[in-house]
Amino acid sequence: MRSIRPSTTARRGGRSRRTAGPVLATVALVSTLALTATGCDGDDTDAGGQPTAAAQTGDAGATGDGKITIPDDIRKKLKEHGIDIDKWKNGAWKNWDKSDWLREANDFVNPIIQGLWDPDRMRRANDPDKGVDDNDISGDQGVTDPTPVPVRAAKVAPPYHTGAATAGKVFFDSPEGTMVCSATVVEDPAHPGKSNMVWTAGHCVHAGKKGGWYRNIAFVPSYNDAGSSAAQLQGATREQIAPYGVWWGDWAQTSDQWIEQGGSTGGQGASYDFAVIHVTPEKGGNGKSLEETVGSALPVNFNAPAVPKVRSITATGYPAAPPYDGQLLYQCQDKPGRLSVASADPTMYRIGCSMTGGSSGGGWVEQGADGKPALVSNTSIGPVTSGWLAGPRLGTVAKGVYDSVSKKFAGRRALSAAPRTR
């Protein structure tokens, strides 16, 4: 069985970021600082309405050569992590020295590099496949139902924004190359109707027990909204591929369990393989939140019924490993069964589905008792041969991650005004 992880061509599954408990107070470093190779300046507030690094200098944050001036306290924190902003924006982020790979929950740093995610780079991103053989599963130490009958994934009818407005892609860089996962726009309790929160797999933001945070994490809602083929996307503009913009993660959080146990193969940590990313628009946007921009956000159900009581789940994602190419949105619908990866961990949902790597992190939706759709899981793992997918059942640990991210930005205006290049 393989846990579908992000890869250089879009794998299923991902790694989650560690928290120090259900709720963790952490500090993001220069999370919304926009960088360009030629220097930049921009608005005075970030997506939360707080002064940006440039604004905090007291002199518009710019020097005579057009470079951003960073407050001493932020620069000091960056230096503690061995990060030089000028070198970073000019390619130093490509250095993956294991001795200084940022790993802990409060180490997340994701400076915006404007223009980095261009159409070609997005199109070529790989899936972070997490390969697992069926005999790697712990079996019936917990409860595992018979392997489900494969369900062929169905193409979502374009434009995707009409029928799946909350779906999109997460792009990031890893030591193995440029990777991609799937993700879902979810509601933010602190900002009703104005959420900037995205749900994905933990392995799509953090490498797990043998690594740290990935870099240049960004979300593109309704990627390739028109459903164009790979051939048609050759030479496509950024607006055609990302019609609702590129949104950079200014904070990300996952479970302690994923950071401590998550593995690149097998099912280690899969029961806790989820993450929440808070985002801000690369180019400042028009003052609207992500939810306002796409027009929708899904509620998250942390008290979903036990597996046998769930009648049907719909999984959505952009599968990228063969026979798929990562450019089109697909869905699988099936009644879930149970999968136990480790007797000490919560039992996972499992459905029949032909989606492959790249669908990792994609949302699993169930119609609640009120008849309305709600997110109940995300794609985490699947077999090397494809045929089924498994996702964590969201409970108290997942709610802790979700609430922590929401509370972190609760006191800030849910506006999108990140620094941008003039």
GILIN-V755414 format. One line per field, one symbol per residue. phi: phi as a letter, one per 40 degrees, with the letter a starting at -180 (. if undefined). psi: psi as a letter, one per 40 degrees, with the letter a starting at -180 (. if undefined). burial: # if it has 16 or more other ideal C-beta (glycine too) atoms within 10 Angstrom, else .. Layout:
phi = ???
psi = ???
burial = ???
//
This chain:
phi = .bccbcacbgccgabbccbcidbbcbbccfcbccbbcbgaaiccbcccgcdcdccccgbggbbccgcccbddccdccccccgbbdccccchccccbcdcbccbcdcccbadcbcgdccdccccccbcccbcacdccccgccbbbcddccdbccbccccccccbacccabbbabbdchcbabbabcbcbdcbdgbcbbbbaccccbacgcbaaccbfcabbcfdfdcgccdccccgccccccbcbgbbcccaaabcdccccbdbcbgbdgccbcaabbcbaccbggbgcccccccgaaccbbcbcdddccccabbbbabcbcdccbgcbcbabbaccbbbbcaccbdcccabcaccbdhcdgccbbbccccgbcacbaacbbacdcghabbacccbccccccdcccccdbccbccbbacdacc
psi = ihhhiiaefgiiiiiiiiieadhhhihhhfdfhhiideiiiaieiadeeihidddedefeeiideeihhhidddddddddefhhddddeeeeeehghddfhhdideehhghhhhedgidddddeiiighghhideeieafdbhhiihihihhhihhhihdddefdeiaihiihideahiiaiihhiihdeghefifihhaideedieadeaahiifhihhifhfdefiidddeheiiddddgdeihhiheiiiaiddddddhieiaehedefgiihhhiiidfdafeiiddddeeiiiihhefiiiddehdiihhiighdiieieeeihiihhihiaihhdhdeiihiihihheiaideheiihhihideeiiiheaihdiiideadiiiiihhadddddddddddddedeihfigfiiih.
burial = ###################..###.#.#########...#########.#.######...##....#####...#.##....#.#..##...#..#....###.#.########.##.#..##.########...##....#.#..##.##.#..#.#.##..###########...###########.##..################.###############..#....#..#....###################.#########################..#######.###.###.#..#..#..#########..###########.#######..######################......############.#########..##.#######.##..##########.
//
